[in-house]
Amino acid sequence: MRILGRDIPIMFALVFWALAWEIVGRAELVFLVPPFSHVLAALAEMVQTGKFQDATLLTFESFALGMGLALLLGIPLGVLMGRVEAAEKLLGTWVNVFVSAPLTALVPVIMILFGLGQTTIVVTVMLFAVWIIVLDTQAGIKHVNPSLLEMARSFGASRLDLYARILLLAALPEILAGVRLGIIRAVKGVVIGQLLVSIIGYGELFELYSRNFLMEQFWALTILLFAFAMLAAELVGWAERKVEFYAGARG
Amino acid sequence: MNTSGATDPVETATKPDGIVQARGISKTYDGGIQALEGIDLGFPKGELTTLLGPSGCGKTTLLKIIAGLLEPSAGTIIVNGRAVTGPGPERAFVFQDFALMPWASVLRNVAFGLELRGVPRRERHGIARSHIAKVGLAGFEERYPHELSGGMRQRVGLARALAVDAEVLLMDEPFSAVDEQTRRKFQEDLLHLIQSENKTFIFVTHSIEEAVYVSDQVVLLTPRPGAVSRVIRTGLDHGGSPEELRRNKRYLDMVEEIWQMLREYLV
């Protein structure tokens, strides 16, 4: 960023708005906005509590399980739809509906099916993440250069070889793009799932803080979740750039 | 024979003998388009035969049927006396668009045919290195395809086909995607290769000059549905210098003659 011809570090924006927040908080203009320094203090305190640590553990566990399920289901389904026209015709519309649908509306149904516990959160994470993974995997598989497949066949590749040595590797950039978008959605899923279940994990904490107007804790938790979501997306983006060197050079 | 100056191409009957034989090959695609009709051809061992014809005459289709990548609607391909049912180790294919794996180094690309056959890593890399050197790419083993020029990529494709030591090399317009200078150099290198490798080459091109320059035998195909129009023995000595060959009267006359034959197929 440049202001008046001078380079301004990226951190400046964060510092600026943190200061603005502090001033608004100190002026006690809005009851919902306590000073930023108080929020930070609450954050430091909160992360040390057993309740928060349990909630974090539960969140990470649900996220990992849900995301794992999404990968296990999404990639094979995407490959199937990319290779078999009947599968694409049968499932394509539904995947496209689900990829853009407001899935939050389905969480109450999941709650009824799986109860008010961790299973519901895992299923929510999976449901949020899986569709974009299916869609991107399918696109990747469909765009694999057919002459690469012919090449492998001409050198005696078996069916398994075609999948393991050509199709999955050639589609890897698209698959990873799907996984990255899937992770971003899964973060939303893990939060929304907990908020709606609201008796375990962060959902319980949010419920507790907002019901008792503990705004400092409320904001501390929010900041933490936002940071976590960004970090997760950045990590995948970093992994994605590692394979970009050939993604850009295909064809 | 190289300076005989004869103007008549020596024609032979299309008798199906040779290491590769096409017997009554027809191909109709799903949409009802007939690409090939009743192809009977023999490809003599150790020679280079070119399939030449206008676009859409099915020359690539025929090559892919010989490779076992496509199934003919009728007829059989015989290689070494046995009917072809699919790709086999005695045939290797060089692709028009190179078909290199962008995620793999030159070394791994060249060794890929051997990798699929389960040749141990050390051994297949040794073989691959020697073929990479043979096509003039020594020092590029660890590079990736996108770091190479079009001509260099096709050399990788060629090295990969040579590495599996197939008796028959099938080349689908291998030089069409490279620039003119590279193409000429490539043609000259190909002639050296034919002299030194003692393999049978089947070559698809739409360039008359290229066909006559590299071939022992040129097969002219008619437009869709492709059928054999003529089989011409070039009778040129490919062992001499490239400059000599390109100025050879017989070479020039033959190019002109084939052009006159193909001309009638053009609208």
Chai-1 contact restraints between the chains, C-beta under 6 A:
chainA,res_idxA,chainB,res_idxB,connection_type,confidence,min_distance_angstrom,max_distance_angstrom,comment,restraint_id
A,S147,B,F95,contact,1.0,0.0,6.0,A-B,restraint_1
A,S147,B,D97,contact,1.0,0.0,6.0,A-B,restraint_2
A,S147,B,A99,contact,1.0,0.0,6.0,A-B,restraint_3
A,L148,B,A99,contact,1.0,0.0,6.0,A-B,restraint_4
A,E150,B,L69,contact,1.0,0.0,6.0,A-B,restraint_5
A,M151,B,A99,contact,1.0,0.0,6.0,A-B,restraint_6
A,R153,B,P87,contact,1.0,0.0,6.0,A-B,restraint_7
A,S154,B,A67,contact,1.0,0.0,6.0,A-B,restraint_8
A,S154,B,L69,contact,1.0,0.0,6.0,A-B,restraint_9
A,S154,B,P87,contact,1.0,0.0,6.0,A-B,restraint_10
A,S154,B,F93,contact,1.0,0.0,6.0,A-B,restraint_11
A,F155,B,G113,contact,1.0,0.0,6.0,A-B,restraint_12
A,F155,B,L116,contact,1.0,0.0,6.0,A-B,restraint_13
A,G156,B,P87,contact,1.0,0.0,6.0,A-B,restraint_14
A,G156,B,L116,contact,1.0,0.0,6.0,A-B,restraint_15
A,A157,B,L116,contact,1.0,0.0,6.0,A-B,restraint_16
A,D161,B,L116,contact,1.0,0.0,6.0,A-B,restraint_17
A,L169,B,W103,contact,1.0,0.0,6.0,A-B,restraint_18
A,Y246,B,P102,contact,1.0,0.0,6.0,A-B,restraint_19
A,Y246,B,W103,contact,1.0,0.0,6.0,A-B,restraint_20
A,A249,B,P102,contact,1.0,0.0,6.0,A-B,restraint_21
A,A249,B,H146,contact,1.0,0.0,6.0,A-B,restraint_22
A,R250,B,P102,contact,1.0,0.0,6.0,A-B,restraint_23
